[in-house]
């Protein structure tokens, strides 16, 4: 069995090995990757990986990453394990560059390349290397997994037409939805599991409930319960297992996932992200607390009653107003980007799940109106939003386009992904998705649920255009500099 070496900066090089090693064939990591040799171990004391803007590190409270855990075991029938699509070398997701390497190293037979959800269509021809390269083009180009869903019974809409470039989706076969695998790290901060929230369950006996003016009878199960169900569903679906996970296997996977904290630790221009009392890196992140509804923009902090504050990130407060050139200038840039993220005014309009649900046509906010969880940047409540990512006007030729019709009125809408609506059956939920945790961003492009943004500059440009923010070139650069240090 071969191991995949990952470069530690500024620490050491260790090899991460386990049942997943064959699924993570190594690219050329450069000169530093060989310094410690192939030290194969089932428990590693840290994990640091290089990315385009520096390096990120994964931290655990135990000080080890146990690769003998069920997370790394093939528990299905097609050779996959959790780590197949949640690669620690890709900040616990998967990215096109790594997928292309895995394809090239195995001629497209690595376990990630399976037709049930890795191919553009489950009927795709995979008989030759050339055919496989075409069949897995969405995975190779954008890191997208095909999710097959159907309209639930009693839904408020029907599927009127499907324009699928891969000639599979339709009224009989259902929807082909191409989505990015979410990272399996920093899960402590989640309020919603999965892009469409399908693994976030209601529990009427729970005390974890929404507050007025939202529906106070809406209460939720524990995160551990949701993640256990997600792990089982992924094993039965993605890994094509014939039997469900045992409770012990579910608990093993969930406990492992909840132990992981990943963040950028080194930036190529700003250098050490803990220097001069900065609060970057995963160890600090792991120490942060999270409670359901923390800093909610509507009801304030659910636990303390404190009013919402737009200042969600304090990570680089100590870098504000740094003087000088080189590293000092880069740190000042990051601090300016943080201030923009916290305080730059945005006129929020036309966002389903926010403006319509609150009855506020225009909401004056900032980035943190939606990214309200301190230090993490996701939403602290289950609040899927439609910001226009799936609109027909933003469709690219590689994406299916669906025409949905509202049963009660005959109204139609076109979308590349109905999102939350395929779980609830509600017309108003078409195109709604959760916002992800914003830590460890640099190592896991492309972004958004559909990989629509190739890099962080494209993310910033999308929001600038969508909400007519009017960012200057300097402000865009500052925001990117901040986001890539998270």
Secondary structure as GFF3:
##gff-version 3
##sequence-region A 1 486
A	DSSP	beta_strand	4	6	.	.	.	ID=ss1
A	DSSP	beta_strand	14	16	.	.	.	ID=ss2
A	DSSP	three_ten_helix	21	23	.	.	.	ID=ss3
A	DSSP	three_ten_helix	31	34	.	.	.	ID=ss4
A	DSSP	beta_strand	40	41	.	.	.	ID=ss5
A	DSSP	beta_strand	43	44	.	.	.	ID=ss6
A	DSSP	beta_strand	47	51	.	.	.	ID=ss7
A	DSSP	beta_strand	54	59	.	.	.	ID=ss8
A	DSSP	beta_strand	65	66	.	.	.	ID=ss9
A	DSSP	three_ten_helix	70	72	.	.	.	ID=ss10
A	DSSP	alpha_helix	82	85	.	.	.	ID=ss11
A	DSSP	three_ten_helix	88	90	.	.	.	ID=ss12
A	DSSP	alpha_helix	96	106	.	.	.	ID=ss13
A	DSSP	alpha_helix	129	135	.	.	.	ID=ss14
A	DSSP	alpha_helix	137	142	.	.	.	ID=ss15
A	DSSP	beta_strand	144	149	.	.	.	ID=ss16
A	DSSP	beta_strand	157	163	.	.	.	ID=ss17
A	DSSP	beta_strand	175	180	.	.	.	ID=ss18
A	DSSP	three_ten_helix	187	189	.	.	.	ID=ss19
A	DSSP	alpha_helix	223	237	.	.	.	ID=ss20
A	DSSP	alpha_helix	247	258	.	.	.	ID=ss21
A	DSSP	beta_strand	261	267	.	.	.	ID=ss22
A	DSSP	beta_strand	271	272	.	.	.	ID=ss23
A	DSSP	three_ten_helix	275	277	.	.	.	ID=ss24
A	DSSP	alpha_helix	282	287	.	.	.	ID=ss25
A	DSSP	three_ten_helix	317	319	.	.	.	ID=ss26
A	DSSP	alpha_helix	327	343	.	.	.	ID=ss27
A	DSSP	beta_strand	346	349	.	.	.	ID=ss28
A	DSSP	alpha_helix	355	358	.	.	.	ID=ss29
A	DSSP	beta_strand	362	365	.	.	.	ID=ss30
A	DSSP	three_ten_helix	367	369	.	.	.	ID=ss31
A	DSSP	three_ten_helix	392	394	.	.	.	ID=ss32
A	DSSP	beta_strand	401	406	.	.	.	ID=ss33
A	DSSP	beta_strand	412	415	.	.	.	ID=ss34
A	DSSP	alpha_helix	421	424	.	.	.	ID=ss35
A	DSSP	three_ten_helix	427	429	.	.	.	ID=ss36
A	DSSP	alpha_helix	456	466	.	.	.	ID=ss37
A	DSSP	alpha_helix	473	483	.	.	.	ID=ss38
###
